[in-house]
Amino acid sequence: MRKNRPDFSIGEEHLGNTRDHDRELYIDLERPYPPMFRRPPYPESLENRREIEKHVNEILDMDVIRKIGHKEMGCV
């Protein structure tokens, strides 16, 4: 994203803050859940889990993604 910053932000705004690129995404979370949601997480080493958490926190800080509460899951 940093390499192609003009595609993912406008001016000096945070990466991910774009305009005129609105998209709607519908994910069906009704039971029965799709097979991919029923799978247990793939086991990762402690080192890999820490690295994944680090990257997730970085993109959370850039406002590219956001955490949602369990009550919001039905509103998606």
LUMTI-225018 format. One record per residue: residue number from 1; residue in three letters; chain; x, y, z of N, C-alpha, C, CB in turn. Coordinates in Angstrom, 1 decimal, decimal comma. Glycine has a CB too. Example, Ala and Ser with C-alpha at 12.3 -4.5 7.8 and 13.67 -1.06 7.14 Angstrom:
! residues 2
+------+------+-------+--------+--------+--------+--------+--------+--------+--------+--------+--------+--------+--------+--------+
: resi : resn : chain :    nc1 :    nc2 :    nc3 :   cac1 :   cac2 :   cac3 :    cc1 :    cc2 :    cc3 :   cbc1 :   cbc2 :   cbc3 :
+------+------+-------+--------+--------+--------+--------+--------+--------+--------+--------+--------+--------+--------+--------+
:    1 :  ALA :     A :   13,2 :   -5,7 :    7,8 :   12,3 :   -4,5 :    7,8 :   13,2 :   -3,3 :    7,8 :   11,3 :   -4,5 :    9,0 :
:    2 :  SER :     A :   12,8 :   -2,2 :    7,1 :   13,7 :   -1,1 :    7,1 :   12,9 :    0,0 :    7,9 :   14,1 :   -0,6 :    5,7 :
+------+------+-------+--------+--------+--------+--------+--------+--------+--------+--------+--------+--------+--------+--------+
//
This chain:
! residues 76
+------+------+-------+--------+--------+--------+--------+--------+--------+--------+--------+--------+--------+--------+--------+
: resi : resn : chain :    nc1 :    nc2 :    nc3 :   cac1 :   cac2 :   cac3 :    cc1 :    cc2 :    cc3 :   cbc1 :   cbc2 :   cbc3 :
+------+------+-------+--------+--------+--------+--------+--------+--------+--------+--------+--------+--------+--------+--------+
:    1 :  MET :     A :    0,8 :   -1,2 :    0,0 :    0,0 :    0,0 :    0,0 :    0,9 :    1,3 :    0,0 :   -0,9 :    0,0 :    1,2 :
:    2 :  ARG :     A :    2,0 :    1,2 :    0,7 :    2,8 :    2,4 :    0,8 :    3,4 :    2,7 :   -0,6 :    3,9 :    2,2 :    1,8 :
:    3 :  LYS :     A :    3,8 :    1,6 :   -1,3 :    4,4 :    1,8 :   -2,6 :    3,4 :    2,4 :   -3,6 :    4,8 :    0,4 :   -3,1 :
:    4 :  ASN :     A :    2,1 :    2,1 :   -3,5 :    1,1 :    2,7 :   -4,4 :    0,2 :    3,6 :   -3,6 :    0,3 :    1,5 :   -5,0 :
:    5 :  ARG :     A :    0,7 :    4,4 :   -2,7 :    0,0 :    5,3 :   -1,9 :   -1,1 :    6,1 :   -2,6 :    0,9 :    6,2 :   -1,2 :
:    6 :  PRO :     A :   -0,9 :    6,6 :   -3,8 :   -2,0 :    7,4 :   -4,4 :   -3,2 :    6,6 :   -4,7 :   -1,5 :    8,0 :   -5,7 :
:    7 :  ASP :     A :   -3,1 :    5,3 :   -4,8 :   -4,2 :    4,4 :   -5,1 :   -5,0 :    4,1 :   -3,8 :   -3,8 :    3,1 :   -5,7 :
:    8 :  PHE :     A :   -4,4 :    4,3 :   -2,7 :   -5,0 :    3,9 :   -1,4 :   -5,3 :    5,1 :   -0,5 :   -4,2 :    2,9 :   -0,7 :
:    9 :  SER :     A :   -5,0 :    6,3 :   -0,9 :   -5,3 :    7,5 :    0,0 :   -5,3 :    8,7 :   -0,9 :   -4,2 :    7,6 :    1,1 :
:   10 :  ILE :     A :   -5,8 :    9,8 :   -0,3 :   -5,8 :   11,0 :   -1,1 :   -4,9 :   12,0 :   -0,3 :   -7,3 :   11,6 :   -1,2 :
:   11 :  GLY :     A :   -3,9 :   12,5 :   -1,0 :   -3,0 :   13,5 :   -0,4 :   -2,3 :   12,8 :    0,7 :   -3,8 :   14,7 :    0,1 :
:   12 :  GLU :     A :   -2,2 :   13,5 :    1,9 :   -1,5 :   13,1 :    3,0 :   -2,4 :   12,3 :    4,0 :   -0,8 :   14,2 :    3,7 :
:   13 :  GLU :     A :   -3,6 :   12,0 :    3,6 :   -4,5 :   11,3 :    4,5 :   -4,0 :    9,9 :    4,8 :   -6,0 :   11,2 :    3,9 :
:   14 :  HIS :     A :   -4,5 :    9,3 :    5,9 :   -4,1 :    8,0 :    6,3 :   -4,4 :    7,0 :    5,1 :   -4,8 :    7,5 :    7,5 :
:   15 :  LEU :     A :   -3,5 :    6,0 :    5,0 :   -3,7 :    5,0 :    4,0 :   -5,1 :    4,3 :    4,3 :   -2,6 :    3,9 :    4,0 :
:   16 :  GLY :     A :   -5,9 :    4,1 :    3,2 :   -7,2 :    3,5 :    3,4 :   -8,3 :    4,5 :    3,4 :   -7,2 :    2,7 :    4,6 :
:   17 :  ASN :     A :   -8,0 :    5,8 :    3,6 :   -9,0 :    6,8 :    3,6 :   -9,2 :    7,3 :    2,2 :   -8,6 :    8,0 :    4,6 :
:   18 :  THR :     A :  -10,0 :    6,7 :    1,4 :  -10,2 :    7,1 :    0,0 :  -11,6 :    7,6 :   -0,2 :   -9,8 :    6,0 :   -1,0 :
:   19 :  ARG :     A :  -11,8 :    8,3 :   -1,2 :  -13,2 :    8,8 :   -1,6 :  -13,4 :    8,3 :   -3,0 :  -13,3 :   10,3 :   -1,5 :
:   20 :  ASP :     A :  -14,7 :    8,2 :   -3,4 :  -15,1 :    7,8 :   -4,7 :  -14,7 :    6,3 :   -5,0 :  -14,5 :    8,7 :   -5,7 :
:   21 :  HIS :     A :  -14,5 :    5,6 :   -4,0 :  -14,2 :    4,1 :   -4,2 :  -15,0 :    3,3 :   -3,3 :  -12,7 :    3,8 :   -4,0 :
:   22 :  ASP :     A :  -16,2 :    3,8 :   -3,0 :  -17,1 :    3,1 :   -2,0 :  -17,5 :    1,7 :   -2,7 :  -18,3 :    3,9 :   -1,7 :
:   23 :  ARG :     A :  -17,4 :    0,7 :   -1,9 :  -17,9 :   -0,6 :   -2,3 :  -18,7 :   -1,2 :   -1,1 :  -16,7 :   -1,5 :   -2,7 :
:   24 :  GLU :     A :  -19,7 :   -1,9 :   -1,5 :  -20,5 :   -2,7 :   -0,5 :  -20,1 :   -4,1 :   -0,5 :  -22,0 :   -2,5 :   -0,6 :
:   25 :  LEU :     A :  -19,9 :   -4,7 :    0,6 :  -19,5 :   -6,1 :    0,7 :  -20,5 :   -6,8 :    1,6 :  -18,0 :   -6,3 :    1,2 :
:   26 :  TYR :     A :  -21,1 :   -7,8 :    1,1 :  -22,1 :   -8,6 :    2,0 :  -21,5 :   -9,9 :    2,3 :  -23,5 :   -8,7 :    1,3 :
:   27 :  ILE :     A :  -21,4 :  -10,2 :    3,5 :  -20,9 :  -11,5 :    4,0 :  -22,1 :  -12,2 :    4,8 :  -19,6 :  -11,4 :    4,9 :
:   28 :  ASP :     A :  -22,5 :  -13,3 :    4,3 :  -23,6 :  -14,0 :    5,0 :  -23,1 :  -14,8 :    6,2 :  -24,3 :  -15,0 :    4,0 :
:   29 :  LEU :     A :  -23,5 :  -14,3 :    7,4 :  -23,0 :  -14,9 :    8,6 :  -24,2 :  -15,7 :    9,3 :  -22,4 :  -13,9 :    9,5 :
:   30 :  GLU :     A :  -25,2 :  -16,0 :    8,5 :  -26,3 :  -16,7 :    9,1 :  -26,0 :  -18,2 :    9,2 :  -27,6 :  -16,4 :    8,3 :
:   31 :  ARG :     A :  -26,6 :  -18,8 :   10,1 :  -26,4 :  -20,3 :   10,3 :  -27,2 :  -21,0 :    9,1 :  -26,8 :  -20,8 :   11,6 :
:   32 :  PRO :     A :  -26,7 :  -22,0 :    8,6 :  -25,4 :  -22,7 :    8,9 :  -24,3 :  -21,9 :    8,2 :  -25,4 :  -24,1 :    8,3 :
:   33 :  TYR :     A :  -23,2 :  -21,8 :    9,0 :  -22,1 :  -21,0 :    8,5 :  -21,4 :  -21,6 :    7,3 :  -21,1 :  -20,8 :    9,7 :
:   34 :  PRO :     A :  -20,9 :  -20,7 :    6,5 :  -20,1 :  -21,3 :    5,3 :  -18,9 :  -22,1 :    5,8 :  -19,6 :  -20,2 :    4,4 :
:   35 :  PRO :     A :  -18,5 :  -23,1 :    5,1 :  -17,5 :  -24,1 :    5,6 :  -16,2 :  -23,3 :    6,0 :  -17,1 :  -25,0 :    4,5 :
:   36 :  MET :     A :  -15,8 :  -22,3 :    5,4 :  -14,6 :  -21,6 :    5,8 :  -14,7 :  -21,0 :    7,2 :  -14,2 :  -20,4 :    4,8 :
:   37 :  PHE :     A :  -15,9 :  -20,6 :    7,6 :  -16,1 :  -20,0 :    9,0 :  -16,2 :  -21,1 :   10,0 :  -17,3 :  -19,2 :    9,0 :
:   38 :  ARG :     A :  -16,4 :  -22,4 :    9,6 :  -16,5 :  -23,5 :   10,6 :  -15,2 :  -24,1 :   10,9 :  -17,5 :  -24,5 :   10,0 :
:   39 :  ARG :     A :  -14,2 :  -23,8 :   10,1 :  -12,8 :  -24,4 :   10,3 :  -12,2 :  -23,8 :   11,6 :  -12,0 :  -24,2 :    9,1 :
:   40 :  PRO :     A :  -11,4 :  -24,6 :   12,3 :  -10,6 :  -24,0 :   13,4 :   -9,5 :  -23,2 :   12,8 :  -10,1 :  -25,1 :   14,3 :
:   41 :  PRO :     A :   -8,9 :  -22,2 :   13,5 :   -7,8 :  -21,5 :   13,0 :   -6,6 :  -22,4 :   12,7 :   -7,4 :  -20,4 :   14,0 :
:   42 :  TYR :     A :   -5,9 :  -22,1 :   11,7 :   -4,7 :  -22,8 :   11,4 :   -3,7 :  -22,6 :   12,5 :   -4,1 :  -22,4 :   10,0 :
:   43 :  PRO :     A :   -3,1 :  -23,7 :   13,0 :   -2,1 :  -23,5 :   14,1 :   -0,9 :  -22,8 :   13,6 :   -1,8 :  -24,9 :   14,7 :
:   44 :  GLU :     A :   -0,4 :  -21,9 :   14,3 :    0,8 :  -21,1 :   14,0 :    1,7 :  -21,1 :   15,2 :    0,5 :  -19,7 :   13,6 :
:   45 :  SER :     A :    3,0 :  -21,0 :   15,0 :    3,9 :  -20,9 :   16,1 :    3,7 :  -19,6 :   16,8 :    5,4 :  -21,0 :   15,5 :
:   46 :  LEU :     A :    4,2 :  -19,6 :   18,0 :    4,1 :  -18,3 :   18,8 :    4,7 :  -17,2 :   18,1 :    4,7 :  -18,5 :   20,2 :
:   47 :  GLU :     A :    5,9 :  -17,4 :   17,5 :    6,6 :  -16,3 :   16,8 :    5,7 :  -15,8 :   15,6 :    7,9 :  -16,8 :   16,2 :
:   48 :  ASN :     A :    5,1 :  -16,7 :   14,9 :    4,2 :  -16,3 :   13,7 :    3,0 :  -15,6 :   14,2 :    3,8 :  -17,5 :   12,9 :
:   49 :  ARG :     A :    2,4 :  -16,1 :   15,3 :    1,2 :  -15,4 :   15,9 :    1,5 :  -14,0 :   16,3 :    0,6 :  -16,2 :   17,1 :
:   50 :  ARG :     A :    2,7 :  -13,8 :   16,9 :    3,1 :  -12,4 :   17,3 :    3,3 :  -11,5 :   16,1 :    4,4 :  -12,5 :   18,1 :
:   51 :  GLU :     A :    3,9 :  -12,1 :   15,0 :    4,1 :  -11,3 :   13,8 :    2,8 :  -10,9 :   13,1 :    5,0 :  -12,1 :   12,8 :
:   52 :  ILE :     A :    1,9 :  -11,9 :   13,1 :    0,5 :  -11,6 :   12,6 :   -0,1 :  -10,5 :   13,4 :   -0,3 :  -12,9 :   12,5 :
:   53 :  GLU :     A :   -0,1 :  -10,6 :   14,7 :   -0,7 :   -9,6 :   15,6 :   -0,1 :   -8,3 :   15,3 :   -0,6 :  -10,1 :   17,0 :
:   54 :  LYS :     A :    1,2 :   -8,2 :   15,2 :    1,9 :   -7,0 :   14,9 :    1,4 :   -6,3 :   13,6 :    3,4 :   -7,2 :   14,8 :
:   55 :  HIS :     A :    1,2 :   -7,1 :   12,6 :    0,8 :   -6,6 :   11,3 :   -0,7 :   -6,1 :   11,4 :    1,0 :   -7,6 :   10,2 :
:   56 :  VAL :     A :   -1,5 :   -6,9 :   12,0 :   -2,9 :   -6,5 :   12,2 :   -3,0 :   -5,2 :   13,0 :   -3,7 :   -7,7 :   12,9 :
:   57 :  ASN :     A :   -2,2 :   -5,1 :   14,0 :   -2,3 :   -3,8 :   14,8 :   -1,8 :   -2,6 :   13,9 :   -1,4 :   -3,9 :   16,0 :
:   58 :  GLU :     A :   -0,8 :   -2,9 :   13,1 :   -0,4 :   -1,8 :   12,2 :   -1,5 :   -1,3 :   11,3 :    0,8 :   -2,2 :   11,4 :
:   59 :  ILE :     A :   -2,2 :   -2,2 :   10,6 :   -3,3 :   -1,8 :    9,7 :   -4,5 :   -1,3 :   10,5 :   -3,7 :   -3,0 :    8,8 :
:   60 :  LEU :     A :   -4,7 :   -1,7 :   11,7 :   -5,7 :   -1,1 :   12,6 :   -5,4 :    0,3 :   12,9 :   -5,9 :   -1,9 :   13,9 :
:   61 :  ASP :     A :   -4,1 :    0,6 :   13,2 :   -3,6 :    1,9 :   13,5 :   -3,7 :    2,9 :   12,3 :   -2,2 :    1,9 :   14,0 :
:   62 :  MET :     A :   -3,6 :    2,3 :   11,1 :   -3,7 :    3,1 :    9,8 :   -5,2 :    3,3 :    9,4 :   -3,0 :    2,4 :    8,7 :
:   63 :  ASP :     A :   -6,1 :    2,7 :   10,2 :   -7,6 :    2,8 :    9,9 :   -7,9 :    2,1 :    8,6 :   -8,0 :    4,2 :    9,8 :
:   64 :  VAL :     A :   -7,2 :    1,1 :    8,2 :   -7,5 :    0,3 :    7,0 :   -8,6 :   -0,7 :    7,3 :   -6,3 :   -0,4 :    6,4 :
:   65 :  ILE :     A :   -8,5 :   -1,3 :    8,5 :   -9,5 :   -2,2 :    9,1 :   -9,9 :   -1,7 :   10,4 :   -9,0 :   -3,6 :    9,1 :
:   66 :  ARG :     A :  -11,0 :   -2,2 :   11,0 :  -11,4 :   -1,8 :   12,3 :  -12,0 :   -3,1 :   13,0 :  -12,5 :   -0,7 :   12,3 :
:   67 :  LYS :     A :  -11,8 :   -3,1 :   14,3 :  -12,4 :   -4,2 :   15,1 :  -13,9 :   -3,9 :   15,2 :  -11,7 :   -4,3 :   16,5 :
:   68 :  ILE :     A :  -14,7 :   -5,0 :   15,2 :  -16,1 :   -4,8 :   15,5 :  -16,5 :   -5,7 :   16,6 :  -16,9 :   -5,2 :   14,2 :
:   69 :  GLY :     A :  -17,5 :   -5,3 :   17,3 :  -18,0 :   -6,1 :   18,4 :  -18,9 :   -7,3 :   18,0 :  -18,7 :   -5,3 :   19,4 :
:   70 :  HIS :     A :  -19,1 :   -8,2 :   18,9 :  -20,0 :   -9,4 :   18,5 :  -21,4 :   -8,9 :   18,2 :  -20,0 :  -10,4 :   19,6 :
:   71 :  LYS :     A :  -21,8 :   -7,8 :   18,7 :  -23,2 :   -7,3 :   18,5 :  -23,3 :   -6,7 :   17,1 :  -23,6 :   -6,3 :   19,5 :
:   72 :  GLU :     A :  -22,2 :   -6,3 :   16,5 :  -22,2 :   -5,7 :   15,1 :  -22,2 :   -6,8 :   14,1 :  -21,0 :   -4,8 :   14,9 :
:   73 :  MET :     A :  -21,9 :   -8,0 :   14,4 :  -21,8 :   -9,1 :   13,4 :  -23,1 :   -9,3 :   12,7 :  -21,3 :  -10,4 :   14,1 :
:   74 :  GLY :     A :  -24,2 :   -9,2 :   13,4 :  -25,5 :   -9,3 :   12,7 :  -25,9 :   -8,2 :   11,8 :  -26,5 :   -9,5 :   13,7 :
:   75 :  CYS :     A :  -25,2 :   -7,1 :   11,9 :  -25,5 :   -5,9 :   11,1 :  -24,7 :   -5,8 :    9,9 :  -25,2 :   -4,6 :   12,0 :
:   76 :  VAL :     A :  -23,8 :   -6,7 :    9,6 :  -22,9 :   -6,6 :    8,5 :  -23,7 :   -6,8 :    7,2 :  -21,8 :   -7,7 :    8,5 :
+------+------+-------+--------+--------+--------+--------+--------+--------+--------+--------+--------+--------+--------+--------+
//
